[in-house]
Amino acid sequence: MKRPKIGIALGSGASRGLAHIGVLKALEENNIPIDMVAGTSSGSMIGALYCTEANLKYIEKIAEDLPRSNIIDPSVPKQGLIKGNRIEELMRLLTKDKNIEELSIPYRAVAADLISGQKYVFDRGPVYRAVRASISIPGIFVPVYMDDMVLVDGGILDRVPVGVVREMGADIVIGVDVGFSSKKGKVDTIFDVIFQSMDTVEREILKGRIIEADILLKPYLPNIDPARFDCVYECSKEGYDITMAAIPKIKEIIDRKEKLNGQE
């Protein structure tokens, strides 16, 4: 019986995207193969590391131990508060300077082009550059200029890129939505203003739209501030626990699809 191809769509959510580590860990422990990955924003970063065959415990360890000063390079706030050069260099090292087409697991990263107003899906070229564009939260990171495009965080157009994974050829899509990044009504700092603005845009886009994954995992992390990248264990554990609870359902979907494939 032909095994269905399984893809995962890792959504945006700033620091809450650390939950993706736990999701992947639970799937791995239960021998559920991931044949392709698409990610938006923080999902693109975790997805890139996973597709370059980084050990999940290693990814977790990096996230726990990395000093924030190593990835933040303040900018004169003309187009963003952070230049993004340091995090781009870090991703270049962690992804071994590979191109997307060289990865053993097919990978896509989603960004948004401010010029055309359309999403842009990276399917080739340097992995680190794709991630840098996909995580470029407007107002926080300086945008990425490429060809005639000005690329920013893909979450403003496609927060959980299920459709991208379908287009890659997945028979089954697992979507991971880590929720909106800000506490509603909290506007104490410039970061709160930016994240609340992003959340408002994304909520409006989602109105009336169903995220059409075969199964949608929704780690619940309402108290995690979007900039709290030090809450690695808490986020990863929530992703792990919610996925472990869904394993019977995921296996049921896989079995059902295998039977359908066998009848074709």
C-alpha positions in Angstrom: 0.0 0.0 0.0 1.4 3.4 -1.0 2.2 5.6 2.0 0.7 9.1 1.7 3.0 12.1 1.5 2.8 14.1 4.7 3.5 17.8 4.8 3.5 20.3 7.7 2.7 24.0 7.6 4.4 25.9 10.4 2.7 29.1 11.2 3.8 32.6 12.3 3.7 33.8 15.9 7.0 35.4 17.0 8.3 33.6 20.2 5.4 31.3 20.2 6.9 29.7 17.1 9.2 27.8 19.5 6.2 25.5 20.0 7.0 24.1 16.5 10.1 22.4 18.0 7.8 20.3 20.4 5.4 19.5 17.6 8.1 18.1 15.4 9.6 16.2 18.3 6.3 14.5 19.1 5.8 13.5 15.4 9.3 12.2 15.2 8.9 10.1 18.4 5.8 8.5 17.0 7.5 7.7 13.7 5.3 10.0 11.6 7.4 11.1 8.7 7.4 14.6 7.4 8.0 14.7 3.6 7.8 18.4 3.1 7.7 21.6 5.2 6.5 25.2 4.5 6.9 27.9 7.1 5.9 31.5 7.7 7.9 33.8 10.0 9.1 31.9 13.0 7.7 28.8 11.4 10.1 29.3 8.4 13.1 29.5 10.8 12.3 26.3 12.7 11.3 24.6 9.5 14.6 25.5 7.8 16.7 24.1 10.7 14.6 20.9 10.6 15.0 20.5 6.8 18.8 20.9 7.1 18.6 17.8 9.3 19.4 19.6 12.6 18.6 17.5 15.6 15.6 18.8 17.4 17.3 18.7 20.8 20.1 20.7 19.3 17.7 23.3 18.0 16.1 23.5 21.4 19.5 23.9 23.0 20.5 26.6 20.6 17.3 28.5 21.4 17.9 28.2 25.1 21.5 29.2 25.2 21.8 31.9 22.5 22.5 35.3 24.0 19.9 37.8 22.5 22.7 40.3 21.9 24.2 37.9 19.3 21.1 38.2 17.1 20.0 41.8 17.6 21.8 44.6 15.7 19.9 47.9 16.4 19.3 50.1 13.4 18.6 53.8 13.1 14.8 53.4 12.9 14.2 54.4 9.3 12.7 51.1 8.1 13.0 48.9 11.1 14.5 48.7 14.6 16.7 45.8 13.8 19.0 45.5 10.8 18.8 41.7 10.7 22.4 41.1 9.6 23.3 39.1 12.7 20.4 36.8 12.6 20.9 36.3 8.8 24.5 35.3 9.4 23.5 33.0 12.2 21.0 31.2 10.0 23.6 31.0 7.2 25.9 29.1 9.6 23.1 26.9 11.1 21.8 25.9 7.7 25.3 25.2 6.4 25.0 27.9 3.7 22.7 25.5 1.7 20.3 26.4 -1.0 16.7 25.4 -0.7 17.0 23.0 -3.7 19.8 21.2 -1.9 17.8 20.2 1.2 16.9 16.5 1.7 13.4 17.5 2.9 11.6 19.8 0.4 11.1 23.3 2.0 9.4 26.6 1.3 9.4 29.9 3.2 6.6 32.5 2.8 7.2 36.2 2.7 5.0 39.2 1.7 6.0 41.7 -1.0 5.0 45.2 -0.1 5.2 46.4 -3.7 2.8 44.0 -5.2 0.8 43.2 -2.1 1.2 39.5 -2.9 2.8 36.7 -1.0 6.2 35.4 -2.2 7.2 31.8 -1.8 10.9 31.0 -1.7 11.5 27.6 -3.5 15.1 28.1 -4.4 18.2 30.1 -3.4 19.9 30.5 0.0 17.9 29.1 2.9 19.1 31.8 5.2 18.0 34.5 2.9 14.5 33.0 2.7 14.2 32.9 6.4 15.5 36.4 6.8 12.7 37.7 4.5 10.0 35.6 6.1 10.7 36.8 9.7 11.0 40.5 8.8 8.2 41.8 11.0 7.3 45.3 9.6 8.7 48.0 11.8 11.0 45.6 13.8 13.2 44.2 11.0 14.5 46.2 8.1 12.8 44.6 5.0 14.7 42.4 2.5 15.1 44.0 -0.9 15.2 41.4 -3.7 14.8 42.1 -7.4 11.9 44.6 -7.6 10.4 43.4 -4.3 10.4 44.6 -0.7 9.9 41.5 1.4 8.5 41.3 4.9 7.0 38.8 7.3 4.7 36.4 5.4 2.3 36.3 8.3 0.5 39.4 7.1 -0.9 37.4 4.2 -0.5 33.6 4.9 0.0 32.9 8.6 -0.3 29.1 8.3 0.8 28.1 4.8 -1.3 25.1 4.3 -2.0 25.9 0.6 1.8 26.1 -0.1 2.2 22.6 1.3 -0.6 21.3 -0.8 1.0 22.8 -3.9 4.2 20.9 -2.9 2.4 17.7 -3.4 1.3 16.6 0.1 -1.5 14.1 0.5 -1.9 15.0 4.1 -1.2 18.4 5.6 -0.7 19.0 9.3 -1.1 22.7 10.1 0.3 24.4 13.2 -1.2 27.6 14.3 0.6 29.0 17.4 -2.0 31.8 17.9 -1.7 35.5 17.8 1.4 37.0 19.4 0.1 39.9 21.5 -2.2 40.2 24.5 -5.2 42.0 23.4 -5.2 45.7 24.4 -1.6 45.7 25.6 0.2 48.7 24.0 2.9 49.7 26.6 5.9 49.7 24.2 6.6 50.2 20.5 6.9 46.4 20.2 3.3 46.0 21.6 2.1 48.6 19.0 3.8 46.7 16.2 2.6 43.2 17.3 -0.9 44.4 17.9 -1.0 46.0 14.4 0.2 42.7 12.9 -2.4 40.7 14.9 -5.2 43.1 13.8 -4.2 42.7 10.1 -3.9 38.9 10.4 -7.3 38.5 12.2 -9.0 40.6 9.5 -7.5 38.4 6.8 -8.6 35.2 8.6 -12.2 36.3 9.0 -14.4 34.0 7.0 -11.4 31.9 6.0 -10.9 28.3 7.1 -7.4 26.9 7.5 -7.9 23.8 5.4 -5.4 21.4 7.0 -6.3 17.7 7.4 -5.5 18.3 11.1 -4.8 21.7 12.7 -2.7 21.8 15.9 -3.2 24.9 18.0 -0.7 25.2 20.9 -2.2 27.4 23.6 0.3 30.0 24.8 -1.7 33.1 25.8 0.8 34.4 28.4 3.9 34.2 26.2 5.0 37.7 25.2 6.0 37.9 21.5 9.5 38.9 22.4 10.1 36.3 25.1 12.4 34.0 23.1 13.8 32.7 26.4 10.6 30.7 27.1 11.9 27.9 25.0 10.9 25.0 27.3 7.4 26.2 28.0 6.6 26.8 24.3 8.2 23.5 23.1 6.4 21.5 25.8 3.0 22.9 24.9 3.7 22.1 21.2 4.8 18.6 22.2 1.8 18.0 24.5 -0.8 19.2 22.0 0.7 17.0 19.3 0.9 13.9 21.5 -2.8 14.3 22.3 -3.5 14.4 18.5 -1.3 11.4 17.5 -4.3 8.9 17.4 -6.2 11.3 15.1 -3.1 11.8 12.9 -2.5 8.1 12.6 -6.2 7.5 11.8 -6.0 10.1 8.9 -2.8 8.4 7.6 -4.4 4.9 7.7 -7.5 6.2 6.0 -5.5 7.9 3.2 -3.4 4.7 2.8 -6.5 2.6 2.2 -7.8 5.1 -0.3 -4.5 5.0 -2.1 -4.7 1.2 -2.2 -8.1 1.4 -3.9 -6.9 3.7 -6.7 
